[in-house]
Amino acid sequence: MTSLFRSPLFLVLTLWTAGLGAAAQFAKIVVIFPELQAYYGETGAASGYLVTLISFVGMALGLVAGVIAIQIGLRRLLILGLSLGAAISAWQATMPGFEAMMLSRFIEGLSHLAIVVAAPTLIAQLSTGKYQGAALTLWGTFFGVAFATVALFAPTLIAAYGIGSLALAHAIYMACIAMVLAALLPRVDRNDAPAWPSLANIARRHVSVYSSPFIAAPALGWLFYTLTFVSLLAILPPMIDPAQRAMVTAAMPLASIASSLTLGTWLLRRMSAVTIIIIGFVLAIGLAVVLMTFGVAAWLAIALFASLGLVQGASFAAVPQLNPGLAERALANGGLAQMGNIGNGIGTPIALAILALGDGIGLPLFIIISYSAAIATHLFLAQMRKKRSAA
């Protein structure tokens, strides 16, 4: 029985559940956002920061988290992140004042960042060989699965136990996952850890990482994916027939998860992750052209997210494919976290500003430009990798 719990399959699944906890750090606010606004009263536009403040840490420190992972070890960083997340959610369950809740969301960003850097790096380490692509594709579903799960259970929970009960349930969940992983993840000797870098060295590390066509490629492509993903989730449903709106809102993220786990996993056994990313973006551009021509339709919104599902899983799978070393993988996942938070932070305001112009082709044009830039970036970095390998 002990060997089962310490098996790579069980550990990968448990690491994925840690990712669900990280995604729920967003979902637990978004799903009950109207209730939180009513509870805190006249906070105006500042209430929006309850959702986005957690991203600010990742924008600034995404790559720094990769550096810290190298220094203290992935296992320790992950357990610290889960433990901090549990403590912060327990504090939030007391429903502190608005300013204190805002502070808690900022601190929670540290927990979120630690988990999304350490967990996928450990998954890639544990799932070598032909199963690595499938394992990282599974990891790529954590955001959509967590949102769907929280949306399903939150109304019943808060109706029975009050608005703070969702945060308390999240605290218990995070604490349990932290204890399980602390017991099961193997300890690694850190005597070989390099000295802590100075601020100047960290700045130079940013330059070296983002100039590396191997480490930077997954993150730079991910930027254009996140630039549109959350904004389209928010913007497309209100543009659809009200009778179909609820169905489409649920179906869009589920379509991306389904295509990632099925077609995406199948393709990863036959071609490189970067090639699959490009295929996903090409399909999405084709659907954006249809959107520009015929307008928004339910099937079109769902198909668009299904194509983005290929980008989702393959972007995480590209990290170990391009970076065989553990340190480089940690930095690449730090870059993914950093670019993802930047894309999530600025994408929705950009899309809303485009919609405010009242031009029907503005949104599909934004999609086409974003994904064309992603393809161009990946092709350019692929040429750089080819030149470096030939040198």
Disulfide bonds with the S-S distance in Angstrom:
none
